[in-house]
């Protein structure tokens, strides 16, 4: 994961899709962020970009800061950001 990457981030509480704008030792910062409430089948979500339930985070709240200690998985998001 590096600055500019589009990612699907699973944390212990929420899942997010966004673009990495900054990485520190403690946090990953995302913009163009969508919170994913239900991804559905992971193969359909990552493979086809199909998400069952999502909500855009308003640009006024960017960048979203996610604690690196809470992140369980980070996957490349190969689609346009939702």
C-alpha positions, -999 to +999 in steps of 0.1 A: +000+000+000+013+034-010+002+069-016-022+071-045-034+035-043-071+027-044-078+002-016-104-018+002-096-017+039-110-041+064-107-030+100-120-045+132-150-022+131-157-010+095-147-016+059-138+014+037-129+020+000-108+050-008-075+065-021-045+065+001-033+101+006-008+096+035+006+068+057+022+074+091+035+049+117+001+051+134-025+059+107-036+055+071-054+085+056-079+081+028-099+105+006-127+097-018-140+074+009-170+051+010-180+031+040-191-004+032-218-018+054-223-051+035-199-061+008-218-092-002-196-120-017-160-108-016-154-122-051-182-101-065-171-071-045-135-071-054-138-088-088-168-069-102-170-038-079-205-049-067-213-037-032-246-045-014-248-016+009-225+015+011-224+051+020-202+079+008-183+098+034-187+136+027-156+153+013-158+177+042-148+148+064-117+138+044-091+126+049-105+097+069-079+085+094-078+047+101-056+034+129-031+010+115-035-012+146-072-017+137-066-028+101-070-065+095-067-066+056-059-042+028-067-052-008-062-033-040-095-018-053-092-023-091-124-004-100-134+033-101-140+046-066-177+043-057 
